[in-house]
Amino acid sequence: MMKAVIAIDLGASSGRVMVGYLESGKIRLEEFHRFQNQQVVHGNESCWDLYSILEEIKVGINKVIATGIEVCSLGIDTWGVDFVLLDKFGKHLGEFVSYRDARTEGVQDKLLADSQLSLQDIYRATGIQFLSFNTINQLKAIADQQPEWFGDIDTLLFIPDYLNYKLSGVKHCEYTNASTSQLLDCKEKVWSSELIKACGAKIDWFLPPTMPNRIVGQYHVGEVQIPVCSVASHDTASAVAATPIAHENMAYLSSGTWSLVGIESLEPYTGDLAYQYNLTNEGGVDGRYRVLKNIMGLWLIQRIKAENPSLTFPDIAALARQAQPFKYIVNPNDNDFLNPASMTQAIKNWFKKRDLDAPESLSEVIRCIYDSLVLAYDKVLFELAEVTGKEIKELRIVGGGTQDNFLNQLCADVCRIPVSTEPTEASALGNVINQFIACDVIRSLEEGRQIIDASSDVKHFSANPIEGLEQIKSQFQQIIK
């Protein structure tokens, strides 16, 4: 008998309302509604248009309802770190500010100075990679500004929890998204009162984090009632849930707007070496840890495409092939690339600021991005192996980036290990199997992964030799110091 759920998968540039079907041991997805998710400027702040997002979600759900499909539940996954502040009446306070807003520039240094905490203190407690836009820094920025509504704050909800609240009327806090905040004790999986105080927030604002894969409320449309499921609401947590990790020596790359390179672990790594490498220990399904590092990812390519709307993504990969490999290399995680007016100019300026020869043609800029990304992936794989003591023998790429075979092959060539790809719709599929687990249709995460693997058209890439690769890697190491 066929089972179905609604997966609402929100990314930094678009959102989709999809139905996931399980029948005869195979999962398939059907897209019912797609919409743009672009940042808007309110005042001087870069914000999400959550009003529009919520309405688009409802449009998509209504399209599903109109077909008469019976669904077990619906679930939402989104990006991490961002949140909504509510007063005691449930009304939101301030704007829906995006993590790409400039308000957190320099805030981490001020937080350390004001709290007298060290970076090591924060890392040992949370195990989270230091990024300027982490929730801890966003809250510190708000606390320092002391907006007129600051005293009215009653509850903090992360973006997917807020959207679930608007659909069901139930407030809750899902663990995987909460873990990205740099405010959660990663070993105890509870809020750190010390860190919450350090950023100027109050512990009373925070609901207890709860594990995903459970029904939290109901969404009513006329006479139709759909259970709202709390899935692994951080999109990467859902993507990793959908990744068929075959053995402990396999790493994953969730390849999308952000590139997340990591392993799955039953324990966090918060020692000195993990701190030195700035690895993150984000929450996963079943209390597992996603030991990984965030890399700026295909955001750089997406911005190039936005500046050159006539180009398709295959066109962009073709341009990269035309340029000399590894002639220009940057640090793809440089803050200059977080939200520039022009990514092309930002890449060129990166070299000029350092009195280095800069790429001139568009193909050289694009090739620079590709080469720099895969060198960053390789470096993280090396760091993961050192920290965990486990040799990385294989890489599984999931997410939208799997469609870029040029990038997939380049990963195999530079990382010197076999690469396999699929599923492309990893976040949505993870969302789906999370719901099927909550609805007792699938018994476990492992069963869900086996179903996804059997439903995927897996591609394999073997490493080709690159002349002077070790010298290229050494050059990259010098660049990112």
N, C-alpha and C positions, 0 to 999 in steps of 0.2 A: 504493500500500500504506500502510495506517495505521500511524503510529508513536506511541508513548506514553512518557511519563516521569512520575515522581511528584514533585510540587512541594510542599515543606513550607514554609509561609509563616507565620512567627510574628510577631505584633504585640504591642503593649503590653497589649492587653486580651483577645486571643483568638488561637488558632492553628488552622490548617486543613491537612489533608492532602488534596491534590487530584491528579487525573490530568490532564495536558495531552495532548490528542490532536492530531496533525497529519495531515490528510487532504485531498486535492484542493485544496491551497493555502490551507487555512483551519485556524486553531487554535481549539479549544474546550476549556473546562475543566469537569471534573466533580468536585464536592466529595464525598469519601468519609467524612471525619471532621472534626468541628469541636469545639473544646474551649475552656474559659475559661482565660485566663492572668492571674491576679490576684496582686498582690504579697502576701506574707505577712510577718509581723513575727516575727523571731527575736531574742530579747534586746531591744535597742533599735534593731535595724537592719531597714530595709525591704528585703526580699529577693525574688528569683525562686524559684519552686518547680521547679527544674530536674529533680528526681526525677520529679515528676508530668508535666512537659512531655515528658520522654524516654519515659515509659510511654505517654502519649497518642499520641506519634509512632509508636511500635511498634504500637499498636492500629490506627491509621490505615493503616499499611503492610500489616498483616495483612488488613485489609478489602479492600485492593486485590488482594493475593495470592489471597484466597479466590475472587475472580471469575475467575481464570485469565488475566487480562490480562497480556500480555507487555510488560514495560517495559524501556527502554534503560538507565535509571539513575534515581537519586533525588538531590534537591538541597535544601539548607536555606538560607533567608534569614531574618534577624532584624534587630532594632534594632542600633545601634552602641554603641561606647564601653565596654560592660560586658564582663567577663572572668572567667575561673576560674583560680586558681593551683593548680598541682599539685606534689606532691613527686616524688622520683625514681622512686617506684613507680607513679606515675600516679593517686594518691589526691588528691582535692581538699582544699585547706586553707582553713579559715575558712568563712564563709557565702557564698551566691550573692547578693551585695549588689547592689541596683538603683541605677541612676544617680539615681533620685528620693530616695534616702536623704540624710539631712541631714549626713552625715560630711564632705562637701566644702565646707561653708559656711566662708568665710574662708580656705580653704586656698591659693588662688591667690596672695594677698598674702604668705603665709608662704613659699611656694615662691620667689617673686621675691626676698624679703629674704634667704633662706638661700643661694640660688644666685648672687645678684648679677646675674642675667639681667634684661633688660628685656622688656616685652611685645613691643616691636619685634623683639628678638632671636628670640623664640619664633615670632612671626608670619612673619618672613622665612624661617625654616627650614621651618616646617610649612604655612603658608598656611591654618591652621585657625581658624575662628571661636572666640572666647573664650567658653566656657560653663563654668559652675562645676563641672559633672559630667564634664568630659572625662577620659579615662583618666589623663592626666598628673596631674590633681588627685586622682583616686581613689587612685592609687599613692602619692602624697605623703602622703595621709591615713593610709594603712596603715603606711608607713615611719615616720611620726611616732609612731604608736601602739605600734609594735614588739610585735605580738602574739607569743605564745610560739612560734608555728610559723613566724615570719618567716624564720628561718635555714634552714628546710627547703624553701623555694621552689626548684623546679627549672625549671618551665616555666610560661609564661603563655599561655593560649589564649582567644581571644575567643569569645563565646557560640556562634556557629554552628560554629566550629572545634572547640569542646569537644563539641558534639552529634555532629558528624561523627566525632570520635575515639571517642565512646561507641558509635557504630554500627559503625565499621570497624576500630578499634584503631590507626588511623594519625593521628599528630599532624601538623598542618600549619598554616600561617598564610596566610589569603587577603587579598589586597591591599586591596580596597575597604573592608572592615571595619577593617583595620589603619590605614587612612588617617584614620579618625575620631578616633584616639587622641590627637592632638596630640604624637605622639612620632616621627612618620615624616617624613623629609626629603622634601618634596613634589616636588622636582625630580629628585632621584636615586632616589626610591622605595626608600630603605633606612632602617633605624633610625638615629636621631640619638643617638649615644653620649653627647653632652653633655646632652641633655634627659633621657635615661634616668637618667643619674647625678644630675641636678638634682632629680628626684622621688624619689630614694632607692632606685631599682630597680637591677637588674644587667642588663647587655647579654646575659649568658648565658641569661636567662630567655626571650628572644625568638627565635622561629624566623624564618628569612628570609621576607619576604612574597613570595608568588607570585601571578601573574595568574590570574584565574578562568577557567572553562570548560575544566576538565581533570578527569579521573578520578583520585581520590586513594586509593581503597581499595574494599573489597567489604563488603556487609552480608549476613550469612548468616542465613536462617531455615529450619531444617530442611534440605531439599535445594535450596531456592531460594537463588540468589545474585544480588544486585542491585548493580551498580556504584554507588559513592558519588561524586557529581560535586561539585567545588568550583565553585559558581556565584558570581556577584557577590553575596556573602553579606550585605552591608549592604542592607536592604530598599529603601532609596531608590536605591541603585545599580542594583538589579534593576528598580525602577519606571522609572527613567530609560532603562534599556536597552529597555524596552517602549514608550517614548514616541515616537510617530512625529514626530520633529523635522524639519519640512519644509524649513527654511532657517535661515541663521545669525541672522536677526532674530526668530526665535521663541524665547520663553522657556517654561519649564514650571513648573507648580505641582503638586507631589505632595501631594495634599490628604487628610490622614488625621489620626491622633492628633497628629502634627506636620505643619505646613505647611512645605514646602521649595520656595522660589522660586529658580529659577536658570536658567543656560544651560549648554550643553555646549561645551567648549573643548578644543583640542589643546594648550594651554599654561596654566599656572597664572598667577594674578594676585596678586602678593605685594608690590606697591609701596605707597607711602605712602597713596594714596587708598583702595586695597582694605583696608589696615590700619585707616584711619580709619572706614571703613564696616563693619568687622568681618565681611567676607565670608569664606566658607570655600571651600577648594579640595580637595574630597574626591575620592577615586579612583573612576574609572568603568571600564567594559569597554574593552578594547583600549588601555589606558593613557591613556584620555581623562580629562578633569577635569570634575567637576561643580562649577561656580562658582556658589555659592548662599548663601542665608542660611536658618537654621532659625528658624521662628516657632512659638510655642506651639501653635497650630493648633486642631483640633477637640477636643482634650483638654478645653478649656474647656466646650464644648457637651456632651461625653460626661459630664463631671462634673455638669452641670446635670441631665442625664437621669437619672443615678444617684440624684440627690436627689429626683427626681420620676418614679418608676418607671412611673406610669400614662401618662406622655406618650411618644408615638412621636417619631421625628425629624421627620416631617412636621408633627406637632402643634407642635413647638418652632419650626419655620420659620414656621408660621402665627401663632404668638404674636409673633414678631419683626415680622411685617407689621403688626400692630396698633399698634405703638409708634411714636412720632415718630422719624424718622431723624436720626442724628447729634446727638442731644441730649446723649448721654453717650458719652465716648470715653476709653479707657484705653490704657496700654501693655500689649499682650497678652503681651509677653515679660518682664514684671516677675516677679521670683522669688517674689512673694507668690502667684502662680498655679501654681507648680510642683507642689505637692502639698498644698493646703489641706484642712482637715477639711470645710469647706463652700465650694464655689466661689461660690455665691450671696452668702454673707456676705463672702467675700474681695473680690469685685467692689465691694460696697457700702463695705467698709472702706477700699478704695483711695481712694475719693473723700473719705471722712470724715477720713482721715489728712491730707488736703491742704486741709481746710476748704472742700470743694466740695459743692454739692448732689449727693446720691447718688440713683441710681435706686431706686424704691420697689417697683414691681410686678415680677413675674417677667418679663413681656413686655418691660419696659424693660431689665432685666438682660440678657436674651437679645439684644435689639436692640443693646445696647452691645457685646456680644461680636462679633456679626457685623460691625458698622460698624468696630470697631477692627481686626479681622483684615484686612478688605479694604484699609483705609488702610495697614496694615503691608505688605501685598503690593505696593501701589502704590509705596510708598517704596523697597522693594527693587528693583523694576523700574527706577526712576529711578537708583538707585545702580549697578546693573549696566550701564546704558547709559553712565553717566559713566566707569566704570572701564574698560570694554572699547572705548568709542568706537563702539559699534554701537547704533543705534536699535532699541528693542523694538517691533515692529509687530504682534505676535500672541502670544496666550497659550494654551498647551495644558494643560488640567487633567486629571490622571489620579489614580487612587486612589479610595478609598471616598467621598470628598467630592464626587465627580462626581454622586452621586445627589441632592445638595441643589441643586436648580435655583434656589432663591432666592439661595443663595450664589454660584452661577455667574453669574447675571444681575447681581448686585451687583458682582462682580469686573469685568465688562465695563463697567458704568456708571462705577465709580470709576477704573479704570485707563485708560478711554477707548480701548480697543483691542478688536478682535474676539477672542472667546473660543470655543474648541472643547473638547469634553470626550470622554472615553473614551481608553483602557480603564479600567473601574472596578477590575478585578483586576490592576492594573499590576505590583505586586511579584511575584505568582504567575506572570503571563505572562512577565515578564522572566526569572524563575527557569527557566521552561520553555524559552524560546529559548536561554538560556545552555547548558542541557543538550543541546538539539538541535545546537548548534554544537560542543560537546565530542564528541558522538556522530557528527559528520560528516553529520548529516541536513540541517542548514541551513549554508550556506557562510559567511555573514557577519552582522554585526549589522544592516546595512542591509536585507538580505533578510528577517531576522526582523521588523524594524519594518514592512516593507511587508506581510507576512503578517498581522501584528496589526492594522494599519490596515484591511485588507480584511475582517477578521473582526469589526470593531467597528461599533456603531451610533452614529456620531458625531453629536453635537448641536452647534449653533452659536448663539452669543449675541452680539447687536450692542449697542453702547453706547446707552443712553438718557441724555438730559441731566439733570443734577442742579443745581438752583439753588444758587449760592454754593459750588460745589465747591472752588474754589481757596482760599477762606477756610477751609473745613473742613480741607483738607490743611495749611494753615499752622498751624491750631490743633493738629493732630496732631503736627506737627514740634516745636512748643513743649512738648507733653506728654512726648515721648520724649527730650528733651535731657538 
